[in-house]
Amino acid sequence: MKGKHVGGSGIVKESKSWVSISASKYSVLTVDDQKEGETEMEGGEIAIDDQEDIEEETMEMCDQMIRSEEDQLEEDILEHQSRGKGKGAMKKGILFPLCLLFSVIQSRPYTSSQKIQLPGDSLALSVADFGATGDGIHYDTSEIQSAINACNHHYTSSSSICRVKFPPGTYLTAKLHLRSGVLLDVTENAVLLGGPRIEDYPAETSSDWYVVVANNATDVGITGGGAIDGQGSKFVVRFDERKNVMVSWNQTGACLGDECRPRLVGFVDSTNVQIWNITLRDPAYWCLHIVRCENTSVHDVSILGDFNTPNNDGIDIEDSNNTFITRCHIDTGDDAICPKTYVAPLYNLTVTDCWIRTKSSAIKLGSASWFEFKSLVFDNITIFESHRGLGMQIRDGGNVNGITFSNMNISTRYYDPSWWGRAEPIYITTCPRDSSSKEGSISNLLFVNITIVSENGVFLSGSPNGLLTDIKFKNMNITLRRWSNYTSGLVDYRPGCQGLMNHSATAGIIMEHVNGFSVENVDLKWSDDNLNAWNVPLEFRPSTVNNVSFVGFSSGLLHEIV
């Protein structure tokens, strides 16, 4: 291992080719004591000199930038995010100005300002005028679809948005096709209710099963303050607090395995998409699916899934560019925000100001990862009692470059072995899915201003031909505390790779196949329960870990005020 000397009151010991840096019960391990004047971290808070002045100046600068011309934007993009930019760079003419927020600790490296503007709407059509009953018993599919088609005709002739309004009521429907220029306006106290029958979703393959889907649409969206409900509970074969057993429609031949259920809302091959002020609830499968789209805005959306239902993803962003998500509340059973690449790269995704709880990963890149992920920002996010926090499962040869996670509060806990993960707050992995898969690399990751309370440590695992490079932790508080009774020491590599592996003890940070790991102002605290299982702050193989730097790193026993 190359890098700065590891010293202090800790003990460095080697065992079976692994290096473990141990802290005794009352000792504190400090590596290169924090320099005078640098940011201090106490009790999960980050102290910044003159914080109010900095924020004031930052907001003034942000306002000026929003008013500036688009061709000035690239000059201000933070160096961390601009490394290696090529085809995925911001294109002139895209209505996504970036506001760069600077501070002495690089908080909020940048966030997108939601500026997608649909053409002004000049017509509103009520589904009731087309014969929809809204009684929740009779299907209103044809009446709703007729209203959508009429609105689309208006758009094609006038180039202005047309709203399809749902008065208060419950509108049972089979699959609906949303068209260009149409805004579904599901008003407050109105519910669009997806049908639970196979015949409600006519399609050759399960990839076309949605309650509402827009294909090849432009200037399209959903809003109104009401709800779209997938009736996911009707797809449960057996309710189980550990994990529900779900219906599978694989007998149709449209799909294989146990994931044959309809998604709730999808936008496919579409441009200028807006989803805001709507509740998406109880999906049978994935909730909001964004596929090969350009310029998508999702804000002020509540996603409420069944906490025990598998594959109950919140937002899946697939092969899409210039996506902005903000002020969303996501409480669901499976991955909450999940970028994937199947047939094309994914660039310029910004997620801010969200609250997440899940029995899987709160934020996860992959595991579908055939193409590149570049220029992603996740800022000001609360992750509450989730099975995993920030994750990357790169399994198919795609590379990851230029990702920022900033200003976060993360709590992770272990729920059940039937779910992937072991309560890792940060889980960064790349390895081949199977013998036919390639190894992708992960580089240029920044984690800054993050407070963590977790039952498990951080896991950073590359592979021999897919290294993790240039990973930086800055201004972080990590508290490890056990409150469930699962067996400690297991590391979860799934899917693919090595499965579950035993590392004997729970480490604060595990590293393997890493070239370039920088730690600055990171405080790691350990609860005093079951100390034998908590006595390894750092675990790594010297033969696979190089260029490591620690400045202001401390590790010790957590002293709680009772």
C-alpha positions in Angstrom: 0.0 0.0 0.0 1.3 3.5 -0.9 0.2 6.6 0.9 0.6 8.5 4.1 1.8 6.9 7.3 -0.9 5.5 9.6 -0.1 6.4 13.1 -1.7 7.4 16.4 -2.8 5.3 19.3 -4.3 2.6 17.1 -2.6 -0.8 16.4 -1.8 -1.9 12.9 -1.9 -5.7 12.6 -1.8 -8.1 9.7 -3.8 -11.3 9.5 -4.4 -13.6 6.4 -3.1 -10.9 4.0 -5.6 -8.3 5.4 -4.5 -5.2 7.3 -6.8 -4.3 10.2 -6.4 -1.1 12.1 -7.8 -1.7 15.6 -8.9 0.8 18.3 -8.9 -0.5 21.8 -11.9 0.3 24.1 -10.8 3.7 25.2 -8.2 4.7 22.6 -8.7 7.1 19.7 -6.9 6.6 16.4 -6.0 9.8 14.8 -4.1 10.1 11.5 -2.4 13.3 10.6 -4.2 15.5 13.1 -6.5 18.1 11.7 -4.8 21.3 10.6 -5.5 24.5 12.5 -8.4 26.4 11.0 -10.0 23.5 9.1 -13.6 22.5 9.6 -14.4 20.6 12.8 -17.1 18.1 13.3 -18.8 17.4 16.6 -21.9 15.5 17.4 -22.9 15.0 13.7 -22.7 18.8 13.0 -20.3 20.6 10.7 -19.0 23.9 12.0 -18.2 26.5 9.3 -16.8 29.9 10.0 -19.0 32.7 8.8 -21.6 30.3 7.5 -24.3 32.8 7.1 -22.1 35.2 5.1 -21.0 32.3 2.8 -24.6 31.2 2.2 -25.7 34.8 1.4 -22.8 35.3 -1.1 -23.6 31.8 -2.6 -27.2 32.6 -3.2 -26.4 35.9 -4.8 -24.0 34.2 -7.1 -26.6 31.5 -7.8 -29.2 34.1 -8.8 -26.8 35.8 -11.2 -26.0 32.5 -12.8 -29.6 31.6 -13.3 -30.1 34.9 -15.2 -27.0 34.4 -17.3 -26.9 33.1 -20.9 -26.7 29.3 -21.4 -23.3 29.5 -23.1 -21.7 30.7 -19.9 -22.7 27.7 -17.9 -19.9 25.3 -18.7 -17.3 27.9 -17.5 -18.7 27.5 -14.0 -19.1 23.8 -13.7 -17.1 22.5 -10.7 -13.8 20.8 -11.7 -14.8 17.7 -9.9 -17.8 17.2 -12.2 -16.1 18.3 -15.4 -13.3 15.8 -15.6 -13.5 13.7 -18.7 -16.6 15.4 -20.1 -17.2 14.6 -23.7 -20.4 13.6 -25.4 -22.3 13.9 -22.1 -21.5 17.6 -21.5 -24.3 20.0 -21.2 -25.7 20.8 -24.6 -26.5 24.3 -25.7 -30.3 25.0 -25.8 -31.3 22.5 -23.1 -33.5 24.3 -20.6 -31.5 23.1 -17.6 -29.3 26.0 -16.3 -27.0 24.8 -13.5 -26.6 26.8 -10.4 -23.1 26.3 -8.8 -23.1 26.7 -5.0 -19.6 27.1 -3.7 -18.4 27.1 -0.1 -15.2 26.5 1.8 -16.1 22.9 2.2 -17.4 22.3 -1.3 -20.9 21.9 -0.1 -23.5 21.6 -2.9 -21.0 21.2 -5.8 -23.9 22.2 -8.1 -27.6 21.7 -8.5 -29.8 22.0 -11.5 -32.5 24.6 -11.4 -35.8 23.1 -12.7 -36.5 25.1 -15.8 -38.3 22.8 -18.2 -41.2 24.8 -19.6 -44.1 23.2 -21.4 -45.9 25.3 -23.9 -48.7 27.3 -22.4 -52.0 25.4 -22.0 -55.0 26.9 -23.8 -57.5 24.1 -23.3 -58.8 21.9 -20.5 -61.0 18.8 -21.2 -62.8 17.0 -18.3 -62.9 13.2 -18.5 -66.5 13.5 -17.1 -67.5 15.3 -20.4 -66.4 12.1 -22.2 -68.5 9.9 -20.1 -66.1 8.8 -17.3 -68.1 7.9 -14.1 -65.4 8.0 -11.5 -67.2 5.5 -9.3 -64.2 3.2 -8.9 -66.3 0.2 -10.0 -66.8 0.6 -13.8 -63.8 0.9 -16.1 -63.4 4.4 -17.5 -60.5 3.5 -19.9 -62.1 4.3 -23.2 -63.6 7.6 -21.9 -60.2 8.7 -20.5 -58.3 7.7 -23.6 -60.8 9.6 -25.8 -60.1 12.8 -23.8 -56.3 12.2 -24.1 -56.6 11.7 -27.9 -58.7 14.9 -28.3 -56.2 16.9 -26.3 -53.4 15.5 -28.5 -55.3 16.6 -31.6 -55.5 20.1 -30.1 -51.8 20.1 -29.5 -50.8 19.0 -33.0 -53.0 21.8 -34.5 -52.1 24.6 -32.0 -48.7 23.6 -30.4 -50.2 24.5 -27.0 -50.6 22.1 -24.0 -54.0 20.6 -23.4 -55.1 19.4 -19.9 -57.1 16.3 -19.3 -58.8 17.0 -15.9 -60.1 14.4 -13.5 -62.7 15.9 -11.1 -62.9 14.3 -7.6 -63.7 10.6 -7.9 -62.0 7.2 -8.4 -61.4 6.3 -12.0 -60.7 2.6 -12.6 -58.7 2.1 -15.8 -56.8 -0.4 -17.9 -53.6 0.8 -19.6 -53.6 4.4 -20.8 -51.5 5.9 -23.6 -50.4 9.4 -22.8 -49.8 11.5 -26.0 -47.7 14.6 -26.9 -48.9 17.9 -25.6 -51.1 16.3 -23.0 -51.0 17.1 -19.3 -52.9 14.7 -17.0 -54.4 16.8 -14.3 -55.5 14.4 -11.6 -57.0 16.9 -9.2 -57.1 16.8 -5.4 -59.5 14.0 -4.2 -59.3 12.3 -7.6 -57.6 8.9 -7.9 -56.6 7.1 -11.1 -56.9 3.5 -10.2 -55.0 0.8 -12.2 -56.8 -2.4 -13.0 -55.6 -5.7 -11.4 -56.4 -8.0 -14.4 -54.0 -9.4 -17.0 -56.3 -8.3 -19.7 -56.0 -4.7 -18.5 -52.4 -4.6 -19.9 -52.5 -5.8 -23.5 -48.9 -6.0 -24.9 -46.5 -8.5 -26.5 -44.0 -8.2 -23.7 -44.1 -7.2 -20.0 -41.9 -4.2 -20.7 -45.1 -2.5 -22.1 -47.2 -3.2 -19.0 -48.0 0.2 -17.4 -51.1 1.8 -15.9 -50.1 5.1 -17.7 -47.3 5.3 -20.3 -46.1 7.9 -22.8 -44.2 6.6 -25.8 -42.3 8.9 -28.2 -44.1 11.9 -26.7 -43.0 15.6 -26.4 -44.2 18.2 -24.0 -46.0 15.8 -21.7 -46.7 15.5 -18.0 -48.7 14.6 -14.9 -49.8 16.9 -12.1 -52.9 18.0 -10.1 -52.6 17.1 -6.5 -54.4 13.8 -6.7 -53.1 10.2 -6.8 -52.4 7.4 -9.2 -52.8 4.0 -7.5 -51.6 0.6 -8.8 -53.6 -1.5 -6.4 -50.4 -3.4 -5.6 -52.0 -5.2 -2.7 -54.2 -7.1 -5.1 -51.0 -8.7 -6.6 -49.9 -10.2 -3.3 -50.2 -13.9 -3.0 -49.1 -14.0 0.6 -48.5 -11.1 2.9 -45.2 -11.5 4.9 -43.6 -8.9 7.1 -40.2 -10.2 5.9 -41.1 -10.0 2.2 -44.4 -10.4 0.4 -44.9 -13.2 -2.1 -46.2 -11.7 -5.3 -48.3 -12.7 -8.3 -46.4 -13.5 -11.4 -48.1 -13.3 -14.8 -45.3 -15.4 -16.4 -47.9 -17.9 -17.7 -48.7 -15.3 -20.4 -45.3 -15.9 -22.1 -44.6 -12.1 -22.0 -41.9 -12.5 -19.4 -40.1 -15.1 -17.3 -39.5 -15.5 -13.5 -41.3 -13.8 -10.7 -41.2 -10.2 -11.8 -44.1 -10.3 -14.2 -46.3 -7.4 -13.0 -47.3 -4.0 -14.4 -45.4 -0.8 -13.6 -47.4 2.2 -12.6 -46.2 5.2 -14.7 -43.7 5.2 -17.6 -42.2 7.8 -20.0 -40.4 6.1 -22.9 -38.4 7.8 -25.6 -39.9 11.1 -24.7 -38.7 14.7 -24.5 -39.7 17.6 -22.1 -41.4 15.6 -19.4 -42.8 17.1 -16.2 -44.2 15.2 -13.2 -45.1 17.3 -10.2 -47.6 17.7 -7.4 -48.9 14.1 -7.6 -48.9 11.0 -5.4 -47.9 7.7 -6.9 -48.9 4.9 -4.6 -49.1 1.1 -4.2 -47.5 0.0 -7.5 -47.5 -3.7 -8.3 -44.0 -3.4 -9.6 -41.8 -0.3 -10.4 -43.5 3.0 -9.7 -42.1 5.7 -12.0 -40.0 4.6 -15.0 -38.1 7.1 -17.1 -36.6 5.4 -20.2 -34.4 7.0 -22.9 -35.9 10.4 -22.2 -34.4 13.9 -22.6 -35.2 16.8 -20.3 -37.2 15.4 -17.4 -38.3 17.2 -14.3 -39.8 15.4 -11.3 -40.6 17.6 -8.3 -43.0 17.6 -5.3 -44.0 14.0 -5.9 -44.8 11.5 -3.2 -44.1 7.8 -3.9 -45.7 5.4 -1.5 -45.1 1.7 -2.0 -45.6 -1.3 0.2 -42.6 -1.6 2.5 -42.6 -5.4 2.2 -43.1 -5.8 -1.6 -40.1 -6.8 -3.7 -39.3 -4.9 -7.0 -41.3 -2.0 -5.7 -38.8 0.6 -6.9 -39.5 4.3 -6.5 -37.9 6.0 -9.6 -35.9 4.1 -12.2 -34.0 6.3 -14.6 -32.9 4.3 -17.6 -30.6 5.5 -20.4 -31.9 9.1 -19.9 -30.1 12.5 -19.9 -30.7 15.8 -18.3 -33.0 14.6 -15.5 -33.8 16.7 -12.4 -35.6 15.4 -9.3 -36.3 17.5 -6.3 -38.5 17.7 -3.2 -39.7 14.1 -3.4 -40.8 11.8 -0.6 -40.2 8.2 -1.4 -41.2 5.4 1.0 -41.1 2.0 -0.7 -40.0 -1.6 -0.5 -37.2 -1.7 -3.1 -34.6 0.6 -4.6 -35.8 4.2 -4.2 -33.8 6.1 -6.9 -32.1 3.8 -9.4 -30.3 5.0 -12.5 -29.6 2.2 -15.0 -27.9 1.8 -18.4 -29.1 -0.8 -20.9 -28.6 0.6 -24.4 -27.0 4.1 -23.9 -25.1 6.2 -21.4 -26.8 8.2 -18.6 -25.6 11.8 -18.1 -26.6 14.9 -16.1 -28.8 13.5 -13.4 -29.4 15.8 -10.4 -31.4 14.8 -7.3 -31.9 17.3 -4.4 -34.0 17.8 -1.3 -35.6 14.4 -1.0 -36.6 12.1 1.9 -36.2 8.3 1.4 -37.0 5.1 3.3 -36.6 1.7 1.7 -36.0 -2.0 2.5 -33.3 -2.0 -0.2 -31.0 0.8 -1.5 -32.0 4.4 -1.2 -29.8 5.4 -4.1 -28.3 2.8 -6.4 -26.5 2.9 -9.7 -27.1 -0.4 -11.5 -27.1 -3.2 -11.4 -28.0 -2.9 -15.2 -24.8 -1.1 -16.2 -23.8 -1.8 -19.8 -23.0 1.9 -20.6 -21.5 4.9 -18.8 -22.8 6.9 -15.9 -21.4 10.5 -15.8 -22.0 13.8 -14.1 -24.5 12.8 -11.4 -25.2 14.9 -8.3 -27.2 13.9 -5.2 -27.5 16.7 -2.7 -29.4 17.5 0.6 -31.0 14.1 1.0 -32.3 12.3 4.1 -32.1 8.5 4.1 -34.1 7.1 7.0 -33.7 3.6 8.4 -33.1 2.0 5.0 -31.5 -1.4 4.3 -28.7 0.4 2.3 -27.8 4.0 1.8 -25.7 5.0 -1.3 -24.9 2.1 -3.6 -23.3 1.2 -6.9 -23.7 -2.3 -8.4 -21.7 -2.1 -11.6 -21.9 -5.6 -13.2 -22.0 -5.3 -17.0 -18.9 -3.3 -18.1 -20.1 0.3 -18.0 -17.9 2.9 -16.3 -18.9 5.5 -13.7 -17.2 8.9 -13.5 -17.9 12.2 -11.8 -20.5 11.5 -9.1 -21.1 13.7 -6.0 -23.0 12.9 -2.8 -23.3 15.9 -0.6 -25.1 17.3 2.5 -26.8 14.0 3.6 -28.2 12.4 6.8 -28.1 8.6 6.4 -29.4 5.9 8.8 -29.3 2.3 7.7 -30.4 -0.8 9.5 -30.6 -4.5 8.7 -34.1 -5.9 8.0 -33.9 -9.4 6.7 -31.5 -11.7 4.7 -34.1 -12.1 1.9 -33.2 -8.5 0.8 -29.8 -7.7 -0.7 -27.4 -5.8 1.6 -26.2 -5.8 5.2 -27.2 -2.2 6.2 -24.2 -0.6 4.5 -24.5 3.2 4.5 -22.1 3.4 1.5 -21.7 0.4 -0.8 -19.5 0.9 -4.0 -18.8 -2.3 -6.0 -17.8 -3.3 -9.4 -17.3 -6.9 -10.6 -18.5 -9.0 -13.5 -22.1 -10.3 -13.3 -21.1 -13.6 -14.7 -18.3 -15.2 -16.8 -19.5 -13.4 -20.0 -19.6 -9.9 -18.4 -16.9 -7.2 -18.5 -15.5 -5.3 -15.6 -16.4 -1.6 -15.4 -14.4 1.0 -13.5 -15.6 3.6 -11.0 -13.7 6.9 -10.6 -13.9 10.4 -9.3 -16.5 10.1 -6.5 -16.9 12.8 -3.9 -18.7 12.2 -0.6 -18.9 15.5 1.4 -20.8 16.7 4.5 -22.5 13.5 5.3 -23.7 12.2 8.8 -24.2 8.5 9.1 -25.7 6.3 11.8 -25.5 2.6 10.8 -25.4 -1.0 11.8 -22.6 -1.7 9.4 -19.6 0.0 7.9 -18.7 1.4 4.4 -17.8 -1.2 1.7 -15.6 -0.1 -1.2 -14.8 -3.0 -3.5 -13.4 -2.8 -7.0 -12.2 -5.8 -9.1 -8.8 -6.6 -10.7 -9.7 -5.0 -14.0 -12.3 -2.6 -12.6 -10.6 -0.5 -10.0 -12.2 2.2 -7.8 -10.0 5.3 -8.3 -10.0 8.8 -6.9 -12.6 8.3 -4.1 -12.8 11.2 -1.6 -14.5 11.3 1.8 -14.7 14.9 3.3 -16.4 16.2 6.4 -18.2 13.1 7.5 -19.4 11.7 10.9 -19.9 7.9 11.0 -21.5 6.3 14.0 -21.8 2.5 14.1 -24.5 1.2 16.4 -26.2 -2.2 16.5 -30.0 -2.4 17.1 -30.9 -5.7 15.3 -29.5 -9.2 16.0 -28.2 -10.4 12.6 -24.9 -12.2 12.4 -22.0 -9.7 12.0 -19.0 -10.0 9.6 -20.8 -11.0 6.4 -20.2 -8.9 3.3 -22.8 -9.0 0.5 -21.4 -8.8 -3.1 -24.7 -9.8 -4.8 -25.8 -9.8 -7.5 -23.1 -12.0 -9.1 -19.5 -11.8 -7.9 -18.9 -13.8 -4.7 -22.3 -13.7 -3.0 -22.1 -13.5 0.8 -18.6 -13.6 2.2 -17.5 -13.8 5.8 -15.0 -11.2 7.0 -15.3 -12.3 10.7 -15.6 -8.8 12.1 -17.6 -5.6 11.2 -15.2 -3.0 9.9 -15.8 0.8 9.7 -14.4 0.9 6.2 -13.6 -2.1 4.0 -11.5 -1.5 0.9 -10.3 -3.8 -1.9 -9.0 -3.0 -5.5 -8.8 0.7 -4.8 -6.3 3.1 -6.3 -6.7 6.6 -4.8 -8.7 7.0 -1.6 -8.6 10.3 0.2 -10.1 11.0 3.7 -10.3 14.5 5.2 -12.0 15.3 8.5 -13.8 12.0 9.0 -14.9 11.0 12.5 -15.7 7.3 13.1 -17.4 6.4 16.4 -18.3 2.9 17.8 -21.0 2.0 20.2 -19.9 0.0 23.2 -22.2 -2.9 22.7 -20.5 -6.2 21.6 -17.1 -4.6 21.2 -15.5 -7.8 19.9 -17.4 -7.4 16.7 -16.7 -3.7 16.3 -13.0 -3.5 16.7 -11.8 -2.9 13.1 -12.1 0.7 11.9 -10.2 0.0 8.6 -9.8 -3.3 6.7 -7.9 -3.6 3.4 -5.5 -5.8 1.4 -2.2 -4.0 0.9 -1.7 -5.8 -2.4 -4.9 -4.3 -3.9 -5.1 -0.8 -2.2 -2.8 2.0 -3.2 -2.4 5.8 -2.9 -4.4 6.3 0.3 -4.4 9.6 2.2 -5.8 10.4 5.7 -6.0 13.9 7.1 -8.0 14.5 10.2 -9.3 10.9 10.6 -10.3 9.8 14.1 -11.8 6.6 15.4 -12.9 5.8 18.9 -15.6 4.7 21.3 -18.9 6.6 21.2 -19.5 8.3 24.6 -23.3 8.9 24.8 -24.9 11.2 27.3 -27.5 9.3 29.3 
